[in-house]
Each structure stands twice: as structure tokens, then as C-alpha cells.
Amino acid sequence: MAIALLDTDMLSELLKQRQPLVTSRAAEYLRLYGKFAFSVFTRFEISRGFKEKGATNQLTRFKEFCRHFVIIPVNDSVFDRAEDLWAIARRGGLPCGDADLIIAATALETGRVLVTGNTAHFAWISGLTLADWRNP
């Protein structure tokens, strides 16, 4: 199991703890590496969802959760890489959502495998290694 960056969908599944295979793989990952890592954009996407629902208790728990793990900031090299990916996607008619591209660029810039259930969104990105913890 390689060092990873959790995409928003996978972190959300992990927080819900409804899928035994995801929970098992997450536990294995923690045994190996000690901490999860995710992009500041993933933090934003999950936090805004709790705020939209008015789920203040969940938001408070999530903020506490975040204090124990690695949240990777966006810097110029991540933005530069995301801009390149966006241009390639637009020219090729590929998925080009800003959050996905910034998360993918973060994984590329930090040399991490992107753990996601949305592999189709990212499969076209050269050099990006993907893992889906839901698949056996």
C-alpha cells in the first residue's frame, strides 16, 4: 500500500464508516503510515456540506478530526499543475472540475496515490496513480 491522498468521496465514506472494506483498508493504511492526508480542497468540500445541512455537531467533529491528520495546502506548484491539467482536459473534452483537478494536482505534486471512488474522473491524467478502497 503506497502513501496516499484521500479524495473527498473516499474521506466522506471513511467518516460514515458504512463500508467494511473501506474501513479495513483505512485501518491498514493507518497502521502503515499513522495519518491520513487530504487536500485543503477536500476539507473545504466536506465542511461546506456540513454547513449547508446545518450539521453543526458533525462539523465540529470533522474539525477535530482534521487536527489529527495531514491537510495539504494548495501552493503555486499545485495551481500550476492544475492549470495544465485543466487546459489538457478542455482541449480533450475531459472532466475538468476545478476541485478534482486541484486534488489530482496535489497528489501528483506530493507523489501520492489518489484514493478515490471516482476513478473515471481521473483516469486520463498522465502520471497519476489511482486506488479505490471499495474494490477488492
C-alpha positions as CSV (number, residue, x, y, z in Angstrom):
1,M,0.0,0.0,0.0
2,A,1.5,3.3,-1.1
3,I,1.4,6.7,0.6
4,A,-1.9,8.2,-0.4
5,L,-4.1,11.3,-0.7
6,L,-7.7,10.8,0.1
7,D,-10.2,12.3,-2.4
8,T,-13.4,13.9,-1.0
9,D,-15.6,10.9,-1.8
10,M,-13.3,8.4,0.0
11,L,-12.9,10.6,3.1
12,S,-16.6,11.0,3.2
13,E,-17.1,7.2,3.1
14,L,-14.5,6.8,5.8
15,L,-16.2,9.3,8.1
16,K,-19.5,7.4,7.6
17,Q,-17.9,4.0,8.3
18,R,-20.6,2.1,6.4
19,Q,-18.4,0.1,4.0
20,P,-16.3,-2.6,5.8
21,L,-13.8,-2.9,3.0
22,V,-13.1,0.9,3.1
23,T,-12.8,0.8,6.9
24,S,-10.5,-2.2,6.8
25,R,-8.2,-0.6,4.2
26,A,-8.2,2.7,6.1
27,A,-7.1,0.8,9.3
28,E,-4.3,-0.9,7.3
29,Y,-3.2,2.4,6.0
30,L,-3.1,4.0,9.4
31,R,-1.0,1.0,10.7
32,L,1.5,1.7,7.9
33,Y,1.6,5.5,7.8
34,G,0.0,6.7,11.0
35,K,-2.1,9.6,9.5
36,F,-4.4,10.2,6.5
37,A,-3.6,13.1,4.2
38,F,-6.1,15.0,2.1
39,S,-6.1,18.3,0.2
40,V,-7.4,21.5,1.8
41,F,-10.0,21.4,-1.0
42,T,-11.3,18.1,0.4
43,R,-11.6,19.8,3.8
44,F,-13.5,22.6,2.1
45,E,-15.9,20.3,0.3
46,I,-16.7,18.3,3.4
47,S,-17.0,21.3,5.7
48,R,-19.3,23.2,3.2
49,G,-21.6,20.2,3.0
50,F,-22.0,20.1,6.8
51,K,-22.6,23.8,6.8
52,E,-25.2,23.6,4.1
53,K,-27.1,20.9,6.1
54,G,-26.8,22.9,9.3
55,A,-25.0,19.8,10.8
56,T,-23.0,21.7,13.4
57,N,-22.2,18.7,15.5
58,Q,-20.8,16.9,12.5
59,L,-18.8,20.0,11.5
60,T,-17.4,20.3,15.0
61,R,-16.3,16.6,15.0
62,F,-14.9,17.0,11.5
63,K,-12.8,20.0,12.5
64,E,-11.4,17.9,15.4
65,F,-10.8,15.0,13.1
66,C,-8.8,17.3,10.8
67,R,-6.5,18.3,13.7
68,H,-5.1,14.8,13.8
69,F,-4.3,14.3,10.1
70,V,-2.3,16.0,7.3
71,I,-4.1,18.6,5.3
72,I,-2.0,19.5,2.3
73,P,-2.3,23.2,1.3
74,V,-2.5,24.5,-2.2
75,N,0.6,26.3,-3.4
76,D,1.8,27.7,-6.7
77,S,3.2,24.4,-8.0
78,V,-0.2,22.7,-7.3
79,F,-2.0,25.5,-9.1
80,D,0.4,25.4,-12.0
81,R,-0.1,21.7,-12.4
82,A,-3.9,22.0,-12.1
83,E,-3.9,24.8,-14.7
84,D,-2.0,22.4,-17.1
85,L,-4.5,19.6,-16.4
86,W,-7.4,22.0,-17.0
87,A,-6.0,23.0,-20.4
88,I,-5.5,19.4,-21.4
89,A,-9.0,18.5,-20.2
90,R,-10.7,21.4,-22.0
91,R,-8.9,20.6,-25.3
92,G,-9.8,16.9,-25.0
93,G,-13.3,17.2,-23.8
94,L,-12.4,15.5,-20.5
95,P,-13.7,16.2,-16.9
96,C,-12.3,19.5,-15.7
97,G,-13.9,20.4,-12.4
98,D,-11.6,22.7,-10.5
99,A,-11.7,20.9,-7.2
100,D,-11.0,17.5,-8.9
101,L,-8.1,19.0,-10.8
102,I,-6.6,20.7,-7.8
103,I,-6.9,17.5,-5.8
104,A,-5.3,15.5,-8.6
105,A,-2.5,18.1,-8.9
106,T,-1.9,17.9,-5.2
107,A,-1.5,14.1,-5.4
108,L,0.9,14.5,-8.4
109,E,3.0,17.2,-6.7
110,T,3.3,15.3,-3.5
111,G,3.9,11.9,-5.1
112,R,0.9,10.3,-3.6
113,V,-1.6,7.7,-4.8
114,L,-5.1,9.3,-5.1
115,V,-7.6,7.2,-3.3
116,T,-11.0,7.8,-4.9
117,G,-14.2,6.1,-5.9
118,N,-14.3,8.4,-8.9
119,T,-11.5,6.8,-10.9
120,A,-13.2,7.6,-14.2
121,H,-12.9,11.3,-13.4
122,F,-9.1,11.0,-13.1
123,A,-8.1,8.1,-15.3
124,W,-7.0,10.3,-18.2
125,I,-4.4,12.1,-16.0
126,S,-0.9,11.0,-17.0
127,G,1.3,10.0,-14.1
128,L,-1.5,9.9,-11.6
129,T,-1.8,6.6,-9.7
130,L,-5.3,5.8,-8.5
131,A,-6.7,3.4,-5.9
132,D,-10.3,2.6,-5.0
133,W,-10.5,1.2,-1.5
134,R,-14.1,0.0,-2.3
135,N,-12.8,-2.6,-4.8
136,P,-11.5,-5.9,-3.5
